[in-house]
């Protein structure tokens, strides 16, 4: 489901609230079943700083995925699309390979231009790490696989919308 940059009021932009919901809401509020382990990642989030915009990509272990743009617009849900569902599951799987090397976080600042911040949610908390777009795009960084998986979500939404 797509949303436009404008809600009921001309200047309303849901970006901030949607992003904070992805970072703070409980597994139960997303109606995601309990994990087999409290340390099992159930969400991966990527904040990608681009010039004067931030794109936030959210992947959940139920196959849901969303893309939010700080300047407005985006796509929510996607679980009914096989390609988006597969991309979301792949992203959460990639997050489960690296989350133990990330640091616990309690604040969620937006990255600057040409930087990316990844967050991984488990039932025991949230961890995160920032990296430059250049490093993660190199393919050699330990977060490259996660970055690629999150980019695929954006690509799958673009394919559906074209």
C-alpha positions in Angstrom: 0.0 0.0 0.0 1.4 3.4 -1.0 0.9 6.6 0.9 1.3 10.0 -0.5 3.4 12.8 1.0 0.3 14.5 2.3 -2.3 13.3 4.8 -5.5 14.9 5.7 -3.8 18.3 6.2 -1.5 19.7 3.5 1.6 19.7 5.6 1.1 16.3 7.4 3.9 13.9 6.8 3.8 10.5 8.5 7.5 9.8 8.2 8.6 10.5 11.7 5.8 8.6 13.4 6.2 5.6 11.1 10.0 5.5 11.6 9.7 5.7 15.4 7.0 3.0 15.4 9.4 0.7 13.5 12.1 1.5 16.1 10.0 1.4 19.3 6.8 -0.6 18.9 6.6 -4.0 20.3 6.5 -7.3 18.4 3.0 -7.7 19.6 1.8 -4.4 18.2 3.0 -5.6 14.8 1.1 -8.9 15.5 4.3 -10.9 15.0 4.3 -14.3 16.8 6.8 -14.9 19.5 10.3 -16.1 18.4 11.9 -19.4 19.3 14.6 -17.3 21.1 14.5 -13.8 22.6 17.7 -13.1 20.7 16.2 -14.0 17.3 16.0 -10.8 15.1 12.5 -10.0 14.1 13.1 -6.6 12.4 15.8 -5.0 10.3 15.7 -1.2 9.7 17.9 0.9 7.4 18.1 4.7 7.5 19.8 5.9 4.3 20.9 9.5 4.1 20.6 10.9 0.6 21.4 14.7 0.2 18.5 16.4 2.0 16.4 13.3 2.4 16.4 10.1 4.4 14.9 6.8 3.2 14.0 4.3 5.9 13.5 0.7 4.9 11.8 -1.7 7.4 11.8 -5.5 7.1 9.9 -7.7 9.5 10.1 -11.5 10.0 6.5 -12.0 8.9 7.4 -10.8 5.4 6.2 -7.3 5.7 8.4 -4.5 4.4 8.0 -0.7 4.2 9.8 2.2 2.7 9.4 5.7 4.1 10.9 8.9 2.7 11.5 11.8 5.1 10.3 14.3 2.4 7.1 12.3 2.1 5.8 9.3 0.4 6.6 5.6 0.5 5.1 2.1 0.6 3.8 0.1 3.5 3.1 -3.6 4.0 4.0 -5.6 0.9 3.4 -9.0 2.5 0.9 -9.9 -0.1 3.6 -9.6 -2.8 5.7 -12.7 -3.1 8.7 -10.6 -4.2 8.5 -8.2 -1.4 7.8 -10.9 1.2 10.9 -12.8 0.0 13.0 -9.6 0.1 11.8 -8.8 3.6 12.6 -12.3 4.9 16.0 -12.2 3.2 16.8 -8.9 4.9 15.9 -10.2 8.4 18.0 -13.3 7.6 21.0 -11.1 6.7 20.4 -9.1 9.9 20.6 -12.2 12.0 24.1 -12.8 10.6 25.5 -9.5 11.8 23.4 -8.2 14.8 25.7 -9.7 17.5 28.5 -7.5 16.3 26.4 -4.3 16.5 26.1 -2.1 19.6 23.0 -1.6 21.8 21.3 1.7 21.1 18.7 3.8 22.8 18.7 6.8 20.5 18.0 6.9 16.8 19.5 9.9 15.0 19.1 10.2 11.3 22.3 9.6 9.3 23.9 12.4 7.4 24.1 12.4 3.6 26.0 9.4 2.1 25.7 7.5 5.4 23.6 4.5 6.4 22.5 3.4 9.8 21.3 -0.2 10.4 19.2 -1.3 13.3 18.2 -4.8 14.3 15.4 -5.6 16.7 15.2 -8.6 19.0 13.0 -9.2 22.0 16.0 -8.3 24.2 16.5 -4.9 22.6 17.8 -3.0 19.6 21.3 -2.8 18.2 22.6 -0.5 15.6 25.6 0.6 13.5 26.3 3.4 11.1 28.6 3.2 8.1 29.3 5.2 5.0 27.4 4.4 1.8 30.8 3.9 0.1 31.8 1.2 2.6 28.6 -0.7 2.6 28.4 -0.5 -1.2 31.9 -1.9 -1.6 30.7 -5.5 -1.0 33.6 -6.1 1.4 32.0 -4.6 4.5 30.4 -7.0 7.0 27.1 -5.0 6.6 27.2 -5.1 2.8 24.9 -8.2 2.6 22.3 -6.5 4.8 22.6 -3.3 2.8 22.0 -5.2 -0.4 19.0 -7.0 1.1 17.4 -3.8 2.2 18.1 -2.2 -1.3 16.2 -5.2 -2.9 13.1 -4.2 -0.9 13.3 -0.7 -2.5 13.8 -2.3 -6.0 10.8 -4.7 -5.5 8.5 -1.8 -4.6 9.7 0.1 -7.6 9.0 -2.9 -9.9 5.4 -3.2 -8.5 4.8 0.5 -8.9 5.9 0.7 -12.5 
